[in-house]
Amino acid sequence: VMRPLFFDFSEDEESWKQDFQFMYGPSLMVANVLDKGAVKKRVYLPKGCDWYDYHTLAKYPGGIELEVDAPLGKIPMFIRTGGILPLIKSFARNEIANTKKISLIVDVSSESTFCLYQDDGITDLYKSGEYLETSISVVPQQGCSLLIFKKDGNMSEITEEIELRLLGSDIAPLSVSVGDKKLTPLLDSIDYIENDNSFYFDLGAKCTYIKYEQVKGNYTVQVDYSIHDLIDM
């Protein structure tokens, strides 16, 4: 899972010189801070893609070096464009009960796929098919983005809520549908926190937050940016 930058960016000579940066999974780059008392860190962003600052969601081109804040307790991390990054709340043990809520940071600017794997985290029942694999595909289309969820495995669904944090669009969506159900658009982050099955666009971060109850079986999330829908609203 952890590997040096040159594994993914072998054609970028600068990536071979980065001794303290590494990829963690297919989408996340980590830049360790090892200097005592340091509050800043110089980070190199490899060529071949753009990068989002994990903490601020600011977007930067690849092939540059920049200085970022790195106080104690904050590790510089960057998400590559086309990335899909799953997140759960921090727990001491990796158990399936800890995945009742899953967040996914997704860049919708280009096609991508990711397989989310779940089992009970304790037993070896996965050997007899007691697991759940969810294939997530991002399909950008003119005026909208599709996120297609396909599931495989014999384990019962344990996740109760999904939150999507969509990067890659500078404008707010006009509508979001999960299957045949339209979600409620909200203009305030506080309202978004307090309401289920809704979405909210953070103008400063250029990030769309989408929250909905988990759907049984396969389904598609459609995020519509098309102007013509404004007439219908």
Disulfide bonds with the S-S distance in Angstrom:
none
